[in-house]
Amino acid sequence: MIDEVEGGRPPASRPAVPRPRLWRTLVMFFSIIGPGIITANADNDVGGIQTYSIAGAQFGYTMLWLLIPVTVALVVTQEMCARMGAVTGKGLADLIRENFGVKVTTIVLLLFVFGDLGNTAAEFAGIAYASPVFQQYVPFLTKYVLVPLAAIFVFTMVTRGNYRIVEKVFFAFCVVYLAYVVSGFLVHPPWGEIVHQTIFPHFRPTQAYVLTAIGVIGTTISPWMQFYIQSAVVEKGVRIKEYPYSRIDVVTGAIITDVIAYFIIVATAATIFVHNAHLGAHQQPLSVNTAGDVATALQPLAGKYASLLFALGLLNAAIFTASILPLSTAYYVCEAFGFESGVENSFRQAPVFYSLYAGLIVIGGGIVLVAPDLLQSAIIFYSQVLNGVLLPIVLVLMLLLINRPRLMGAYVNNLAFNVIAWATVVIVGALTVISTIQTALSPSNPGG
C-alpha cells in the first residue's frame, strides 16, 4: 500500500463512493469545468487558424478525416496533465524540477520562454492581419490602434481580476469561436461530400499534402498547453474526488476545439478551393499565405458577413491566446523556480509572475509594431520550429511522471492508456520533427 503521495495530497486510492444525485452532479460539473475547454480552445490560435485555412484552401475537404485521430491525441495529452494536477496539486514545471533536477528544468524552460515570446508575437500579428477587414467599417482601426488596445486589454483583464473573473472572460472568448461555425454555414457547402470525406480518408501522397497534414497535427498539440492546463487545474483547486468532472471538461474542450477547426476547413474549402478549381487557364488563383488573406478573400466569394465573421474569429483567437500563452509561461517559470504565481495574488505578492506576463505582452506586441516584416516573420517562424523540437520532449517527461506510483498512486496510466499515449508521442513527435526539418530546409521559409 502507498502511504504517501508527493505534493502533500492524501494517498491516491480509488474508494467506492455513493453515486450523487443528478442535481448535485450538475452543480459539481459546472463548478469544475474551465481548464479543459479554455486550454483546448486557446489552441485554435492564429497559427492554428492559418494552418486549417491553408488546408481547406489548397486541398478542399480531403483533410477533414484527419481531425478525428487528432482529437483523440489532444484528449490523451490534456487528460494526463489534468490528472497529474488533480492528484499531486502541483504544476507540470514543478514536477519536472522535483523529479528531473534544476539543470534539465532550466534548459527546457529557457527554450520555452523564447518559443513563447515568438508565439505571443504571432498572436499580435494575427490582430494586425484582421485589421484591414475592420478598417472597411471603421477606418482608424489600423494595426497601430488595434494591437496596443489588445495588449492593454489583455494585461488589464488578467492583472485586475481574480481567477473566477478571468475564467468567465475566457469562456466568453470560447463562445466567439462559434463565428467560424456560422461562417461555415453561410458559404453553403455540399454537406454530402463533406460527410463522405470525413468518414473515408482521402490521402494524397504529394509532398505539399503530407507537409500540410503534418502541420494540422502539429498545431493541435502545443507544448505550452500542457503546462497551462495543469496549472489551471491546480489553481482552480480541483482534487482527485472531483476529477471525473474535470475529465469531462477535457474531453468536451478537445471536441469543441476540433469542431471549430472542422468548420474553418469547410469555409475555406467551399470558397477559395472551389474558386481556384474552376479558374480558366489564364486566370490568377487566389493565394492564401496568412489567416488575414482568408478573411479578405471571403468577401467577394461568400459575402461581407462571412468575411467579417472570419475576421472577428481571428481577432478573438489572437486576443484569447495572447492572454493565455504568456500566462502559461509566467506560471511554469514561477512554479519551476519557487516564485509566487497565480492571478489570485496581487502584484506585490507575485512580482515576478506579473512582470514576466507584462514583459511577454509588451515585447510580443512591440515586435509586430516596430520590427521589419522580414525579422518579424523570422521570429514567428523559428518559434514554431522550436516548439516542434520541444513537443516530443515534453510528452516523454509527462509520461515518465504519470507512470510513477509514488507520485500518482493508483492513478498511474493503465496498460491500454499507456499504449495509446506512447503511440501519440511517437507519431506526433516523429511527424513534428520531420515537419521541422523539412520546413527549415525549404528555401521558401523566412529563415532560408
N, C-alpha and C positions, 0 to 999 in steps of 0.2 A: 504493500500500500504506500502511496506517495504521501508523505507527511507535510510537505511544504511546497509551495509554488512560488517561483521568483516573482517579485513585484508586490509582495505584501497581500495578495489576494488569497482567499481560502483555497484548500485543495480542490483541483478541478475534477470533480466526480460528476456522475450523471444520475442524481437521485430521482426517484419516481415522484412526481408531483401531481396533485389532482388537476384535472382539466378545468381552467377558469371558464366562467360564464361568457357568453358571446359579447355582452356589452363591455365587460372588463377587458376582454381580449382586444376589442376595437380601441378602447381608451389607451391601453398599453401600446398597441401598434402605432397609433398616431403620436404618441409621446416619444417613441423611439426613432421613427423614420427621419431621414435627413441626410446623414453622411453618404449613404449609398447612392441615392438619387442625385444629390448635388454633385458628388465627385464624378459620377459617370457622365452626367450632362455637361460638366465643365470640360470633359474630354472632347466634346464637339466644339473645339476652339477654331481659330482662324485656319490653322494648318489642316485640321480635320475637314472643315467645310471645303477648303480648297482642294484637298485630295479627292473627296467624294464628288465634287463638282467636275473635276477633270475626268474622273472615272465615267461619269454619265455622259459628258460632252464628247469624249473620244470613243467610248465603247458601248454606248447605249445602255440597254438593260442587262447586258451579259455578266455584270459583276454583282447583281443583286443576290445570287445564291451564296456568295462569299460571306455575306453578313450573318448567316446562320452559324457557321462554326466560329466566326469572330465573336459573336455574342457569348457563346459558350466559354471561350477563352477569357473574355472580360469578367464573366461571372466567377470563374475559378480563381483568378488572381485577386479580385477585390474581396471575395469571401474569405480568403486566407488572412488577409490583413485585418479585416473587421473582426474575425475570430480571435486573432492574436491580441488585438486591442481590448476586447471584452474579457479575455482570460487573464492577461497579465496586468492590465491597467497602465501599460506603457506604450509609447510611440515606437515606430519601427527603427528610427535612428538610435533611440535609447537602447533598444535591444541589441542592435548591431554593435554598439560600443561595448556593452557589457559582455557580449559573447565572443566578439572577434577582435577586440582591442581598439585602442585610440588611434593607432597608426593607420589601420585599414579604414576606420571611420573617417579620419581626416582626409585621406587621399580621395575616397569616394565622394564625400560631401563637397570638397573643394571643386571637383569636376562638375558636380551637380549645380553648384551655385553659378558657375559660368554658363552652363547649359540653360539654366532657368532664366538668367539675365537675357540671353538671346531669345528665349521663348516669350518672355514678357515684352520684348521689343516687337516680336511678331504679332502679339495681340494688339498693340497700339498701331502697328502697320495696318491691321485689319480695320481699325477705325478710320484710318486715312483712306483705305480702299473704298469704304462705304460712303465717304463724304460727297463724291460727285453726284450720286443719286439724290441725296438730300438737298444739295445746292440748287437743284431744279425747282424746289419748292421754297427753300429759304436760302437765298444767295450767299449770306455771310457765313454759312456753316461749312467753312473750309476746314482742312485738317488742322490748321493752326488755331482754330477755335475748338473743334471737337476733341482733339487729343488732350489739351490742357484741362478742358472741362471734365473729360472722362477720368483723368488722373486725380483731380481734386475730389470728384465724387467717390471714386474707389477708396481713396485714403480716408476721407471723412466718414464714410459709411462704416468701415471696419474699426476705426480708432474711436469713434464716438458711441458705438453701440455695444451691447453685451452679446453673448453667443446667441441667445434666442432671437434678438432683433436681426442680427446679421444672417442667421439661418432663414428667417422669413423673407428677407430681401433676396437671398439666393434662390429660394423657392419661386419667387416672382420671376427671376431670370429664366428658370426652368420652363415656366409656362409660356414665355415669349417664343421659345423654340417651336411652338406649335405653328408659328408663321410659316415654317417650311412645309408642314403638312398641308396647310391651306394653299400654299404655292403649288404643291404637287397636284392638287385637285383642280386648280384654276387653269392649268395647261391642258386639261382633258386628255390624259394619256390612255393608251389602249390597255385596259386592265387585264384582258385575257392573255395577251402576250406577256405582260408583267408577271402574272401568276405562274405562267409556264417557265419563264426564265428564272424565277425564284426557286421553283421546285427542282428543276433539272439543270445541273451545272453545264455551262457553255464555255469551256476553257479554250482559249486561243493561244497556241504555242509560239507567240511572237515576243520579241524582247520588250516591246512597249507594253504589251498586255501584262506580262509577268512582272515588270517593274511597277506598274500601276497597282496590280494586285498586292504586291509586297507593301506598297505604300498604304493601301487600305487596311491591311493587317497591322502594320507598324503604328499607324496613327491612332489605333483603338486603345492600345495599352501603353501608356506613358509612364516613365519611372516616377515622376513626381506624384502621380495619382496614388501610388501605393503608400507613400508617406502621409499624404493628406488624409486619406480615409481612416487610417489607423489613429492618427492624432485627433480627428474629429470624433471618432467613436469614444476615445478616452476622455476628451473634454466634455462630451455630452453626458458622460457618466454611465454608459451602457455596461452592465455587468452580465456575467455569463447566464444567469437565470432569465435575463431579458433577451439573450442573443437570438433565439428563434425569430423574434420580430425584426431584429437587425438583419438577419439573413434574407427575409422577405424584402427588406429595403434595398439590399444589394442587388438581388435578382431583378426587382422591379426597375431599378435605375439602369441596369445594363440593357434591359429590353427597351425601355423608353429611348435611351440614347441612340440605339441602333435603328429604331423605328424612324427617328429624325434623320439619321444618315440615309436610310432607305428612301425617304421622300426627297432628299437633296439629289440623289442619283436619278430618281424618277423625273424630277422637274427639269434637270439639265439634259437628260436623255431625250425627253419628249419635245424639247425645243431646239437646243443647239445641235445635238447629234442628228436629229431628223432634218433640220435645216441644211446642215452640211452634206448630208447624204443625198439630197435632191438638187444640189447645185449643178449647173452646167459645166462644161469642160473649161470655160474661160472665166468662170466666176470665182471670186475670192472667198474661201471659207472663213467663218468666224473663228478667231483664235482666242483661246481661254488659257491665260497664264496665272491669273490670281482669282480669288473669290470675288473681288470687285469687278473684274471683267464679266463675270456671270451676271451679277446684278444689273450691269449696264446693258448686256446683250439681251436680257429677258424682255426689256421694254418693247422693242419693235416686234418681238416674236410672240409674246404672251400678254402684252398689255402693261400699263403703268402700275397696276395694283400688284401683279405678280413680281415685278421688278422692285417695287417699294417694300413688299413683304420680305423679299430675299435680302435686301439691304438692311432692313430692320433686324432680321435674324442675324446677319453678320455683325452688325453693331452690338447687338445683345451678347452674342458669343464672345466678342472681343472684350467687352467690359466685364462680363462674367468671369472669364478665365484670367483677365488681368487683375481681378480681385483675389481669386483663389490661388493662382500659381505662386505669386510672391508670398502669400500667406503660408502655403505649404513649405516654401523654402525657409521662412522665418521659424516655423515650427520645428523642422528637423534639425536645423543648425543649433537652435537653443536647447532642444532635447539632448542632442549628442554631447554638448559641452557644458550642460548643467545650468544654463541661464533660465530665468523665469520666462514662461511663454503663455500665450492664450489671450483671446480677446476679452475675457472676463477681467483681466488685470489692467491697471492704469499704466500710463507711460512711465511713471515713477517706479512702479513695481516691476515693469518689464522693459527697460530702456533699450536693450539690445534687440529684443524681438521687434519692437515698433520701428527702431532705426533701420534695421535690415529691411523691413517691409517697405518703409518710405524710400530707402535708397534704390531698391529694385524698380519701384514705380517711376521715380524721377529719372533714373538713367535710361530705363526702357523707353519711356515716352520721349526723352530728350534725343535719343538716337534717331527716332522717326522724324523729329522736327529739324534737327541740325545736321545730321550726318549725310554725306553724299549718298546717292542711291546705290552705288556700287558697294560701298562699305556697309551700308545697311543690309543689303542683300547677302553679303558675305557673312555678317554676324548671324543673321537668321539661319542661313544655310548650315553653317558649321555647328550651331547649337543643336540642330536636328541630327547632324552626324554624331555629335557627342551623346545625345540621348539614345541613339541606336546602339552605340557601343556599350553604354551603361545598362541598358534594359536587361540583357541576359544575366549580368552580374547581380542585379537587384533581385531578380526572380530566383536565382540559385540561393542567395542569402536568405530569402523568405522561406524557401523550402527546407533549408537546413535548420532554421529556427523553429518552424512549426512542427517538425518531427522530433523535437527534443522533449522527452517525457517530463524531465524535471522542470521544464518551462511551461509546457502545455497540459501536463497531467493526462486526463482521459480524452482531451480534445486535440490530440495529435491527428494528423491525417490517417484515414484508414487506407488499406491497400488499393482499393478501387480509385479513391480520390487521388492518391499519390501517382497512380498510372496516368490519370488524366492531367494532373498538374505538371508532371515531368515531361509528358508529351507536349504540353503547351509551351514549356520552357524551351525544349529542343526545337520545335517548329518555329515559334516566334523568334527565338534567338538566332537560329540559322538564317531565316529569311531576312531579319533585320540587319544582320552582319553582311549578307550578300547584297542587300539593297544599299547599305552604306558604302561598301567597296565599289560597286558598280557606278553609283551616283558620283562618288568622289573622283573616279577615273574618267567620268564623262566630260568632254570638252565644253559642254554647254552649261555646266554648273557655275555658280557665282565665284567659286574659288578657282576655276580652271583657267 
